[in-house]
Amino acid sequence: MSSTTLDTIRTRVPARLDRLPWSRFHWRVVIGLGTVWILDGLEVTIVGSVASRMIEKGSGIHLTAGDIGTAAAIYVLGACLGALFFGQLTDRFGRKKLFLLTLGVYIVATVATAFAFAPWYFFLARFFTGMGIGGEYSAINSAIDELIPARNRGQVDIAINGSYWVGSALGSIAAIFLLSDIFATDFGWRLAFGVGGIFGLAILVVRRHVPESPRWLFIHGREDEAEKIVDSIEREVREEADGDIPEPGESITVRQRKTIPFRELAKVAIRKYPHRTLLGLALFIGQAFLYNAVTFDLGTILSTYFKVASGSVPFFLAVFAVGNFLGPLLLGRLFDTVGRKPMIAGSYLGAAVMTAVVGFLLMSHSLNSISFIVLLAIGFFIASAGASSAYLTVSEIFPMETRALAIALFYAVGTAIGGITGPLLFGQFIHSGNLGLVALGFFIGAVAMAFGGVAELVFGVRAEQQSLENIARPLTAEEADENAGAGEQAEGEPEDEERARARDAARRAETERDERIARRSERQRTQRYRPGPGTSFYSPGMHASGASPSQSRVAGERALDEEVALISNLVREHGKMDRDTMFRELGARRWGPRRFEIALRTAVADGLIRPTGRRQFGPPEDQGR
């Protein structure tokens, strides 16, 4: 039997992880795991940068512009198959084992690419390099989302995905040097591929210190190990915070299972979440077509149609990379504050418009090399944040037992449709020598991105600041429901008077908190598509632990409410204070990026504090003095 049931347990591991303040541990996760995107950016950009050199005479390998497009398609095919193959292993054997294994596959394959001597060997090495990167996607994104607190997940995930362009910029800068006259025509491009292997080895050293996902551990019968890891994380965070950390929220009851078969994911995706399935496919197909087509073939477009010398191509790619990186970096926090739906839809539709503009200008021969790359950089500044959000979306909206496989499945299917056809199509359009056909490729990319934006408007999930278990109810929690209720009640012991008073006090405090959050939500209430944190979003993620719909609905606001209360109590106790003093006294740097600014604005809007001057705030009772 492929799925073996173990025990039914109740755990607070998800709540304990989600309520932690930002700390060095979280930075370690970001650095150790998020670097996969830098590797991918390095790989893709190096190919784009050295492509023009590899098709020159004396390169040591006989490739054509069409071969470069074919190699890009084979790389993406390897990534798709690698994601599916390693994604299943990630959900079965754990996140850590696989994110070490897949990095090893990448290192070996990319170093092997440096020794390519014929097209077939180059294609084969690119296939296995893609397999390693594709496997990284499923292992890494699932681990990151399961270790980062809910309130920071969107911004962190999108920024990490956007770090692809840090690798792209590094690849471009390296290519400028490696394609110079210092190195022979048949050596510089080989050394460029070796850089990726060296960088991968450095990441491997850092990654060894990232723990296994506690969420994966307790699902697979290793709850004691999960508790020890969370205890260790809490000790580290508590020492850094130099004080108490918030109490965790509700527990969740799950029935542990050793393995969960692929057919169960298919059933969940098709029967339970058909709209989410369509959403994931639309987002992945749109961004995969546009990005893979343009990125893999940008160097050959510049050299073929704008007569940019091969040694100068990396300068243009660096400008393109900077625009792409700044998008997720500057817009990422809005996915947690303005909200997922408006930001994802807006970025996809905005990118579609800009891509179409580039297509029209190409068709009318109105662009030179500078204006072409500047317009692309602006368009992809918008597109990059949306493309990063595709990975975040499919990681969030399906149950945690199938998270890695869900990422793998949507990446593989979406990228197979968009990411393989895009480079192949663009490669042939470029090889034709007809600029009108290249413009047609941009129009197709614009339509693909527009479909993704429309799908987000129709099917998007308002997942900002929500616990993963609240966005998509764990499959094992549903199973535990079958045995919950009367049986647990019969086994319970009568409460003594002190426990009853404590329970009633906790309920009163929770009711007051929910009322504050409800009033806050009322101020933000709008029509369905208005920007704003998704406090009205509800998914029955916590029924198994006895949580009410109201509790689940406000789960994403609880951390914010605690931060607002800290600001209010500090001002009431000490009187008027400036913003920087408050930040320092509260140790708000531990809250995570931009959390203090959000809590401060909310405290003012709730009437708990009031502005008394420029960057000065006082208690509400000071009003009128």
Secondary structure, 3 states (H helix, E strand, C coil): CCCCEEEEEEECHHHHHHCCCCCHHHHHHHHHHHCHHHHHHHHHHHHHHHHHHHCCCCCCCCCCHHHHHHHHHHHHHHHHHHHHHHHHHHHHHCHHHHHHHHHHHHHHHHHHHCCCCCHHHHHHHHHHHHHHHHHHHHHHHHHHHHHCCHHHHHHHHHHHHHCHHHHHHHHHHHHHHHCCCCCCCCCHHHHHHHHHHHHHHHHHHHHCCCCCCHHHHHHCCCHHHHHHHHHHHHHHHHHHHCCCCCCCCCCEEEEEECCCCHHHHHHHHHHHCHHHHHHHHHHHHHHHHHHHHHHHHHHHHHHHHCCCCCCCHHHHHHHHHHHHHHHHHHHCCHHHHCCHHHHHHHHHHHHHHHHHHHHHHHHCCCCCHHHHHHHHHHHHHHHHHHHHHHHHHHHHCCCHHHHHHHHHHHHHHHHHHHHHHHHHHHHHHHHHCCHHHHHHHHHHHHHHHHHHHHHHHHHCCCCCCCCHHHHCCCHHHHHHHCCCCHHHHHHCCCCCHHHHHHHHHHHHHHHHHHHHHHHHHHHHCCCCCCCCCCCCCCCCCCHHHCCCHHHHHCHHHHHHHHHHHHHHHHHHHHCCEEHHHHHHHHCHHHHCCCHHHHHHHHHHHCCCCEEEECCEEECHHHCCC
